[in-house]
Structures are given as C-alpha cells and as structure tokens.
Amino acid sequence: MQERPRGPVPLGDAISSFLREAGLGARSKDHEVFRAWAEAYGKDDARPVAFRNRALHLEVFSTSLCQDLKSFSGDRFRRKANQILGEERIRRIVVKLTSR
C-alpha cells in the first residue's frame, strides 16, 4: 500500500486515489464504454452488462438479435462506439442470450 501524502493535495488527485483504492476507477471508465455503445447502437434491446479485458459483454432477449450481433452487425457497432470513444477501447463484443 502506498504511503499517503501529508498535507494538502489537489482535489482531483484525492478523488482519483480514493476511487483507485475503493476499486471504483475502472467502473467509471466502463460507464463511458456503456454510454458509447448506447449512442452507437441507438436501441435498448442489447444491454451492456460488463466490460472486461477490452470485451464488451451484452445481454439480449432475442435469439435473432443475438445471432445478428454475433455474426453481422456487432462489429459495425463496435467500431462506431470506438469512434465515439476516440480510441479502440472495445476489441470485441460478447453477446449472451438471457430471459427477461
């Protein structure tokens, strides 16, 4: 564990340190990826649930949508989301069929 600085520190540094120690820093970045997916995809029937190892995990409720995202349109939306993010943060899409 790092030794904490004594005395005043910039607020941004204190917040970043807190988020890192609490394990929340990565989650806030996940939210950026989820937002970019929502903007790129434009519908709410493929819900992002996790972002791990540069893979965006989606849940869908339709077999045909699951197959479409896995085989055809998923990569197009992945590229569009990365364009919104300004970098290639999402390397692949993982689609899971789930029930409501």
Backbone as CSV, one residue per row, in Angstrom:
resi,resn,N_x,N_y,N_z,CA_x,CA_y,CA_z,C_x,C_y,C_z
1,MET,0.840,-1.177,0.000,0.000,0.000,0.000,0.882,1.236,0.000
2,GLN,0.499,2.223,-0.796,1.277,3.447,-0.887,1.085,4.301,0.352
3,GLU,2.137,4.996,0.697,2.030,5.935,1.811,1.285,7.166,1.321
4,ARG,0.356,7.624,2.123,-0.440,8.795,1.751,0.369,10.061,1.988
5,PRO,0.246,11.033,1.076,0.955,12.297,1.267,0.394,13.052,2.474
6,ARG,1.262,13.752,3.140,0.823,14.574,4.274,0.565,15.982,3.755
7,GLY,-0.420,16.612,4.322,-0.736,17.982,3.928,-1.726,18.013,2.788
8,PRO,-1.987,19.205,2.290,-2.996,19.361,1.236,-2.546,18.737,-0.088
9,VAL,-3.521,18.166,-0.788,-3.287,17.628,-2.131,-4.404,18.144,-3.027
10,PRO,-4.172,18.230,-4.329,-5.238,18.670,-5.237,-6.449,17.744,-5.130
11,LEU,-7.638,18.316,-5.193,-8.875,17.564,-5.045,-8.972,16.426,-6.063
12,GLY,-8.609,16.683,-7.301,-8.659,15.652,-8.350,-7.783,14.461,-8.006
13,ASP,-6.588,14.731,-7.445,-5.690,13.649,-7.043,-6.297,12.846,-5.897
14,ALA,-6.925,13.544,-4.955,-7.540,12.864,-3.813,-8.687,11.974,-4.274
15,ILE,-9.510,12.465,-5.193,-10.639,11.679,-5.695,-10.134,10.478,-6.479
16,SER,-9.152,10.684,-7.339,-8.593,9.566,-8.115,-8.019,8.504,-7.199
17,SER,-7.307,8.930,-6.180,-6.723,7.994,-5.226,-7.813,7.208,-4.504
18,PHE,-8.850,7.903,-4.074,-9.960,7.236,-3.390,-10.622,6.209,-4.301
19,LEU,-10.920,6.592,-5.542,-11.574,5.675,-6.473,-10.710,4.451,-6.745
20,ARG,-9.410,4.655,-6.889,-8.493,3.548,-7.123,-8.494,2.593,-5.930
21,GLU,-8.366,3.150,-4.724,-8.338,2.329,-3.507,-9.665,1.606,-3.281
22,ALA,-10.763,2.224,-3.672,-12.084,1.620,-3.490,-12.438,0.658,-4.623
23,GLY,-11.574,0.578,-5.640,-11.845,-0.299,-6.774,-12.906,0.230,-7.708
24,LEU,-13.135,1.536,-7.676,-14.195,2.122,-8.497,-13.680,2.831,-9.734
25,GLY,-12.395,3.016,-9.878,-11.842,3.756,-11.003,-12.184,3.126,-12.338
26,ALA,-12.040,1.816,-12.444,-12.320,1.132,-13.705,-13.807,1.174,-14.027
27,ARG,-14.653,1.103,-12.999,-16.092,1.112,-13.250,-16.549,2.408,-13.885
28,SER,-15.952,3.526,-13.488,-16.360,4.790,-14.095,-15.967,4.823,-15.563
29,LYS,-14.855,4.190,-15.905,-14.467,4.107,-17.310,-15.380,3.151,-18.065
30,ASP,-15.862,2.108,-17.377,-16.828,1.201,-18.007,-18.070,1.972,-18.419
31,HIS,-18.490,2.896,-17.592,-19.673,3.702,-17.893,-19.483,4.459,-19.201
32,GLU,-18.275,4.948,-19.467,-18.005,5.631,-20.739,-18.221,4.674,-21.910
33,VAL,-17.771,3.440,-21.761,-17.933,2.438,-22.820,-19.415,2.113,-23.006
34,PHE,-20.150,1.946,-21.898,-21.581,1.660,-21.981,-22.322,2.801,-22.686
35,ARG,-21.957,4.043,-22.362,-22.594,5.207,-22.976,-22.295,5.242,-24.477
36,ALA,-21.043,4.959,-24.845,-20.665,4.966,-26.266,-21.426,3.876,-27.024
37,TRP,-21.582,2.695,-26.403,-22.350,1.626,-27.044,-23.793,2.075,-27.263
38,ALA,-24.401,2.651,-26.233,-25.794,3.089,-26.334,-25.955,4.118,-27.451
39,GLU,-25.011,5.014,-27.558,-25.073,6.036,-28.611,-24.862,5.413,-29.987
40,ALA,-23.926,4.496,-30.102,-23.634,3.870,-31.393,-24.766,2.945,-31.837
41,TYR,-25.308,2.196,-30.897,-26.332,1.202,-31.222,-27.707,1.837,-31.382
42,GLY,-28.045,2.770,-30.513,-29.267,3.535,-30.662,-30.548,2.866,-30.202
43,LYS,-30.479,1.649,-29.700,-31.658,0.952,-29.192,-31.323,0.402,-27.813
44,ASP,-32.344,-0.086,-27.107,-32.090,-0.604,-25.762,-32.305,-2.113,-25.648
45,ASP,-32.286,-2.828,-26.780,-32.507,-4.271,-26.729,-31.221,-5.092,-26.668
46,ALA,-30.075,-4.434,-26.608,-28.786,-5.095,-26.388,-28.104,-4.325,-25.258
47,ARG,-28.279,-4.819,-24.046,-27.887,-4.092,-22.845,-26.452,-4.440,-22.432
48,PRO,-25.572,-3.440,-22.331,-24.214,-3.714,-21.840,-24.252,-4.032,-20.347
49,VAL,-23.557,-5.096,-19.958,-23.555,-5.509,-18.552,-22.160,-5.565,-17.954
50,ALA,-21.125,-5.630,-18.785,-19.759,-5.680,-18.262,-18.778,-5.277,-19.354
51,PHE,-17.630,-4.808,-18.915,-16.529,-4.515,-19.831,-15.268,-5.051,-19.171
52,ARG,-14.774,-6.192,-19.677,-13.603,-6.846,-19.109,-12.641,-7.237,-20.214
53,ASN,-11.366,-7.014,-19.958,-10.325,-7.409,-20.916,-10.623,-6.907,-22.322
54,ARG,-11.107,-5.680,-22.376,-11.419,-4.991,-23.634,-12.551,-5.642,-24.421
55,ALA,-13.360,-6.464,-23.736,-14.527,-7.094,-24.363,-15.782,-6.515,-23.721
56,LEU,-16.693,-6.039,-24.565,-17.962,-5.508,-24.091,-18.977,-6.652,-24.080
57,HIS,-19.505,-6.950,-22.901,-20.469,-8.033,-22.729,-21.877,-7.452,-22.778
58,LEU,-22.698,-8.029,-23.663,-24.067,-7.563,-23.865,-25.046,-8.672,-23.532
59,GLU,-26.212,-8.286,-23.028,-27.318,-9.216,-22.845,-28.424,-8.831,-23.811
60,VAL,-28.969,-9.839,-24.487,-30.096,-9.621,-25.399,-31.190,-10.629,-25.063
61,PHE,-32.419,-10.323,-25.469,-33.564,-11.162,-25.150,-34.103,-11.899,-26.367
62,SER,-33.491,-11.703,-27.518,-33.982,-12.283,-28.764,-32.885,-13.133,-29.408
63,THR,-33.261,-14.345,-29.797,-32.323,-15.246,-30.459,-31.806,-14.647,-31.760
64,SER,-32.715,-14.055,-32.528,-32.299,-13.488,-33.818,-31.353,-12.301,-33.620
65,LEU,-31.616,-11.461,-32.619,-30.707,-10.341,-32.350,-29.358,-10.851,-31.875
66,CYS,-29.360,-11.865,-31.045,-28.114,-12.462,-30.568,-27.267,-12.919,-31.760
67,GLN,-27.883,-13.651,-32.658,-27.171,-14.153,-33.832,-26.702,-13.011,-34.729
68,ASP,-27.542,-12.011,-34.923,-27.184,-10.875,-35.769,-25.964,-10.133,-35.206
69,LEU,-25.976,-9.860,-33.903,-24.847,-9.136,-33.304,-23.571,-9.963,-33.319
70,LYS,-23.689,-11.276,-33.142,-22.512,-12.145,-33.173,-21.935,-12.272,-34.577
71,SER,-22.808,-12.349,-35.573,-22.360,-12.678,-36.922,-22.217,-11.493,-37.871
72,PHE,-23.069,-10.498,-37.712,-23.114,-9.464,-38.737,-22.868,-8.053,-38.206
73,SER,-23.809,-7.511,-37.465,-23.782,-6.081,-37.154,-22.970,-5.697,-35.918
74,GLY,-22.634,-6.646,-35.062,-21.912,-6.315,-33.834,-20.611,-5.580,-34.074
75,ASP,-19.849,-6.020,-35.059,-18.564,-5.380,-35.336,-18.736,-3.949,-35.844
76,ARG,-19.772,-3.719,-36.608,-20.034,-2.361,-37.106,-20.337,-1.422,-35.935
77,PHE,-21.175,-1.872,-35.009,-21.498,-1.045,-33.841,-20.286,-0.899,-32.908
78,ARG,-19.447,-1.932,-32.825,-18.223,-1.852,-32.024,-17.308,-0.761,-32.562
79,ARG,-17.124,-0.740,-33.877,-16.279,0.294,-34.499,-16.852,1.690,-34.271
80,LYS,-18.170,1.814,-34.395,-18.822,3.104,-34.185,-18.661,3.564,-32.735
81,ALA,-18.807,2.663,-31.770,-18.618,3.007,-30.349,-17.185,3.441,-30.098
82,ASN,-16.218,2.750,-30.692,-14.819,3.145,-30.537,-14.567,4.523,-31.131
83,GLN,-15.222,4.812,-32.234,-15.096,6.129,-32.846,-15.630,7.196,-31.888
84,ILE,-16.728,6.933,-31.233,-17.294,7.865,-30.253,-16.326,8.040,-29.084
85,LEU,-15.695,6.940,-28.654,-14.735,6.994,-27.550,-13.436,7.691,-27.941
86,GLY,-13.153,7.745,-29.232,-11.928,8.385,-29.699,-10.710,7.480,-29.667
87,GLU,-10.911,6.203,-29.392,-9.821,5.222,-29.371,-10.426,3.826,-29.453
88,GLU,-9.599,2.840,-29.791,-10.109,1.478,-29.878,-10.045,0.823,-28.501
89,ARG,-10.994,1.163,-27.680,-11.063,0.601,-26.333,-11.768,-0.756,-26.345
90,ILE,-12.765,-0.924,-27.223,-13.519,-2.184,-27.310,-12.907,-3.027,-28.425
91,ARG,-12.364,-4.176,-28.061,-11.760,-5.055,-29.065,-12.749,-6.079,-29.598
92,ARG,-13.696,-6.489,-28.738,-14.675,-7.478,-29.207,-15.971,-7.342,-28.427
93,ILE,-17.011,-7.926,-29.013,-18.348,-7.927,-28.417,-18.676,-9.374,-28.033
94,VAL,-19.158,-9.553,-26.820,-19.609,-10.868,-26.339,-21.103,-10.741,-26.087
95,VAL,-21.886,-11.557,-26.776,-23.344,-11.449,-26.685,-23.895,-12.691,-25.993
96,LYS,-24.747,-12.460,-25.002,-25.361,-13.554,-24.244,-26.880,-13.411,-24.322
97,LEU,-27.525,-14.496,-24.670,-28.982,-14.538,-24.692,-29.482,-14.771,-23.273
98,THR,-30.420,-13.951,-22.839,-30.969,-14.057,-21.484,-32.475,-13.910,-21.523
99,SER,-33.119,-14.279,-20.461,-34.571,-14.120,-20.392,-34.897,-12.848,-19.621
100,ARG,-36.066,-12.328,-19.833,-36.469,-11.074,-19.168,-36.799,-11.302,-17.751
